[in-house]
Structures are given as structure tokens and as C-alpha cells.
């Protein structure tokens, strides 16, 4: 555990300096966002068909976002230093 020996009054004594005691850290792959904008529908979640009908994007299932494979769309990982 990475412990900060020089804690301030607002920090808990023995708190992990990697996650500040949260026990989780932002995913380094998606930077905490949980994923990227879908490139198929440009993040709209729907696609206009040739006949003008709007349908849910089959790539992102209508969410407009592709989940990060590293954190499975959560945006965070468990701190390995705790």
C-alpha cells in the first residue's frame, strides 16, 4: 500500500496516495469516461435508414457510446495499491 506519511488534517492517516482512500482509480484507457463515442452513429444512438426511418444503432445498441474494454464501461478500476 502506498501510504502518505505526511497527511494533512483533511486526509486520513495511512490513506493510500494512489486513490486518496477511494479504493478505485480512473481507468487509464478511457480516462474515467467509460468509453468512446460510437463511430457508426457518431454518438447519436440511431441511424437513418434509406427510407428515412430512424433505427437504433446496432453497434452501440442505441447508447451512442462504445464501452471501454479495460473497465467494461465503468470508468474506474479497483486500486491495486490498496
C-alpha positions as CSV (number, residue, x, y, z in Angstrom):
1,X,0.0,0.0,0.0
2,X,1.3,3.4,-0.9
3,X,0.7,5.4,2.3
4,X,1.3,9.1,2.6
5,X,3.2,9.7,5.9
6,X,2.7,13.5,5.6
7,X,-1.1,13.6,5.9
8,X,-2.9,16.9,6.4
9,X,-5.9,17.5,8.6
10,X,-8.3,16.7,5.8
11,X,-6.6,13.4,4.9
12,X,-7.0,10.2,6.8
13,X,-3.8,8.9,8.4
14,X,-2.5,5.9,6.4
15,X,-4.6,6.8,3.4
16,X,-3.4,5.3,0.0
17,X,-1.8,8.1,-2.1
18,X,-2.7,6.4,-5.4
19,X,-6.5,6.6,-4.9
20,X,-6.8,9.0,-1.9
21,X,-8.6,6.3,0.1
22,X,-11.4,5.8,-2.5
23,X,-10.1,2.2,-3.3
24,X,-10.7,2.9,-7.0
25,X,-8.9,4.8,-9.7
26,X,-9.9,6.3,-13.1
27,X,-9.4,3.8,-15.9
28,X,-6.2,4.8,-17.7
29,X,-7.6,3.6,-21.1
30,X,-10.8,5.7,-21.2
31,X,-9.6,8.4,-18.7
32,X,-12.7,7.7,-16.5
33,X,-15.3,8.2,-19.2
34,X,-16.3,4.6,-19.5
35,X,-15.9,4.5,-23.3
36,X,-15.8,6.4,-26.5
37,X,-18.4,7.9,-28.8
38,X,-19.7,5.3,-31.3
39,X,-18.2,5.9,-34.7
40,X,-21.0,4.2,-36.6
41,X,-23.8,6.6,-35.4
42,X,-21.5,9.5,-34.4
43,X,-22.7,9.2,-30.8
44,X,-26.4,9.7,-31.7
45,X,-27.5,6.2,-30.9
46,X,-29.6,5.9,-34.0
47,X,-29.1,5.6,-37.8
48,X,-31.3,7.0,-40.5
49,X,-32.2,4.2,-43.0
50,X,-32.6,4.7,-46.7
51,X,-36.3,5.1,-46.3
52,X,-35.9,7.8,-43.7
53,X,-36.8,5.6,-40.7
54,X,-34.6,6.0,-37.6
55,X,-33.4,2.8,-36.0
56,X,-31.2,2.1,-33.0
57,X,-27.5,1.7,-33.9
58,X,-26.6,-2.0,-33.9
59,X,-23.0,-1.2,-32.9
60,X,-23.8,0.6,-29.6
61,X,-27.4,-0.6,-29.1
62,X,-28.7,2.9,-29.1
63,X,-26.5,4.2,-26.3
64,X,-24.2,6.3,-28.6
65,X,-21.2,5.0,-26.7
66,X,-18.9,2.0,-27.0
67,X,-17.9,0.6,-23.6
68,X,-14.3,0.6,-22.7
69,X,-12.9,-2.9,-22.9
70,X,-10.5,-2.3,-20.0
71,X,-13.0,-1.2,-17.4
72,X,-16.2,-2.6,-19.1
73,X,-17.7,0.8,-19.3
74,X,-17.5,1.6,-15.6
75,X,-14.8,4.3,-15.9
76,X,-12.8,3.1,-12.9
77,X,-10.7,0.2,-11.7
78,X,-10.0,-1.2,-8.3
79,X,-6.9,0.4,-6.8
80,X,-4.0,-2.1,-7.0
81,X,-2.0,-0.2,-4.3
82,X,-4.6,-0.6,-1.5
